[in-house]
Amino acid sequence: MCWQKHSSLRASLSILNAGISGNRILHDNPEWFGRRAKVRMDWDVLEQRGVSHVIWLEGINDLMHPGAFAPVSETVTAQQIIGAFTEGIARFHQHGIQVALGTILPFKGWVAYSEEAENKRQQINHWIRTSGVPDHVLDFDRMVQDPSDPQKVLEVYDIGDHLHPNNRGFLKMAEGIDLGFFTQVAADLA
């Protein structure tokens, strides 16, 4: 797997997974999906010792929860999500933390899919890929999308709900992470 290609990283780095299912960047849902990322980044990342890098994959729930799992009044624009990413990355940079930002995965076929949300996803992913704001881009969207319908997760990577990757999908995403982004830290720690 990926770590075998960079065995020196295995001994030098630790990984903290602070992901929360259903979490959003801009709105809380403490009963089900936790506090929003803009609040969580303090205790999940900035208050942790020795954090040098963040892999940030979030945004799909901001797009598809309003009207389905959250009030319609919590509908967000692509620019609001882009603004939150920009602000969050700036905060991480103030603490010397580099950010690998993941593109938002396809979700056509999911119960809360809409063309409006898809258009926002495309705008956000374009910004992630081209803005230069993140230190590194993890194009998870392209890694798992169906080439014949890029708005969908390829069936072999789909858990069956058209939103969440299965184990093969997550493996594909993990193998697509360029560990070279982390090698400077490993060299500094050696």
N, C-alpha and C positions, 0 to 999 in steps of 0.2 A: 504494500500500500504506500501511500505518500510518505509516511514517516521512514520507511525503509530506504527511500532514495536520499534522505537527509538524516542519517542516524545520529549525526552530531547534534542536531536540534533536539532529538528525543531526550538527551541527557541534560540539556541546558534550559529548556523552556517548560513552563507550565501553562495549562489552558484552563480558564475559568469560563464556564457556560452560564450566562445569566439570562438566557432566553426564557420568555414566558409565553405560552400558547395564547393566541388571541390578543396579545398586547398591541397597543397603538402608540404612535408617536405623540399625537396631539390631544388625546382625550383619555380620561380615566374610565375604568370600569372595575372598581376595587372588589366588587362582589364576585366577579367572574374572571376577569383578565388582568387585574392589577393596575397599578398606577402607570400613567403615561411615561414614555421613554424620556421625555424632557425632564421629568422629576427623578426617574430611576437612575439616570446616568451618574448622579452624584454617588449614591451608595453602591451601585453595581460596578462602577469603574473608577471614578475619581478618588474615592476613599479607600480603594484597594492598594496595597503596597506593591511596587515593582511593575505596574502595568506599563507596557511599552507600545502595544498595538491593540487595536480593536477591529474585529470583523463585525460590521453592522449590517444586518439584513432585516429590514422592517418596512412597513408602509402598506402592505396589502390589506391589512385589517382596517386601516384608516380609510381606504377606498371602498371596501365592500361591507363594512358593518352598518353604517348609517342607513336606516330604512329596513334593515334585516335583523340586526342584533343590537342596534343602538338607535336613539332618536334621529330622525331626519335632520334635525337642527344641528347635528354634529357632522354634517357633510362638509368635506374639506376640498380645497382646490389643489391642483398640482403645485401651484406656487407656494401654498402654505406648507406642503410637505417639503418641497425644495428649500424653503426658508428654514424649516426646522433642521433639516440635514446640514445646511450651511452653518447655522448657529451651533449645533452640536459638535460639528467638526472643529469649528473655531475654539470651542471650550476644551475639547480634547487637545488641540494643538497648544493651548495655553499651558497645559500640563505636560507637554513634551510627548504626547501620545500620537502615534501615527494611525490613520484610519483607512482600512480597506472596506469600501462601501459596496454592498451587493445590489445588483439590479433586482427588481421585483419580478417574481416568477409569474408565468402565465396562469390564468384561472378560468378560461372559457369553459363553460359546462357546469361550473359551480353554481349552486342555487342562488347566490347573490350576484352573479355576473351581470354586468350591463355594459353597453357600448360606451356610456359616459365614463364609467370607472376604467374601462380599457383605454380610452383616449388619455385619461390622466396618467395611467400606468406608463403608456408610451412616452408621454412628455417627461415624466420623472426619469425613466430609464435613459432617455436621450441626454438629459442633463447629467445624470451619473456618469455616462460614458464620455461626455465631451467637455464638461465644465472645467476640469482640472482642479476642482476643489478637494475631492478625496485624494489621499496620497496614493491609493491603488484602487482599481476597479475589479470586482469579482463579478463577471457577467453570468450569473446563475441563470438568468432568463434564457440566454442562448444555449447554455449547457443542457437544459432539460426540455426545451420547446420542441414541438412537433414541426419538422421542416415543412410539412404539407399544410399546416395551419399554425403559424407561430404564436397565436393567441392561446393555444392549448399546450398542456404538458404532454409530452410523448407518452403514449400508453404504457410502454415498458417501465417508465419512471413514475407513473401515477398510482397512488394508493387506491384509487377508485372513485374518489370524490371530486376529481378535476381541480383540486387546490393543493393538496399536500403530496409531496414526493413520497414514494415508498423507499425501502432500503436501497434498492438499486439507484434510485434518483438521488438519494443523499450521498451514496458512494460516488456517483458521477460528479456531484457538486464538490465533494471533498477532494477528489482527484484533480479537479480543475483549479484548485487553489495553488497559486505559485508560491511555494515556500521560500523562494528567493527573497520575497518581501520581508521575511523574518530573519534572514541569515545574518544581517549586520548585527542584530541584537545578540544572536548566538556567538558571533565572533567577539563582541564586546564582553560577553560573560565568560568566555573561555580564558 
